[in-house]
Amino acid sequence: MAGNIIVIKMSADNADSEKDIMMFCCAGCGIAEVDDIKLKQCAACDLVRYCSDACQKDHRLQHKKECKKRAAELRDEILFKQPE
């Protein structure tokens, strides 16, 4: 699953509430983001999140190609964005 964001979408138990809860998971180990665990986005591409530097290092080889591609796309979007 290199380069994919894992998102778990859950509906609230309350039938009156139509808000959905989005939960992100670490791309390295799969641990979900909860109150005591804050995930950090990849600074270059914003495609994946990690719970620790160790997970980011371990996942780097799998993520590197997609990361470079997305980072280039983001730079192009900024560079070629038409002024309003």
Disulfide bonds with the S-S distance in Angstrom:
none
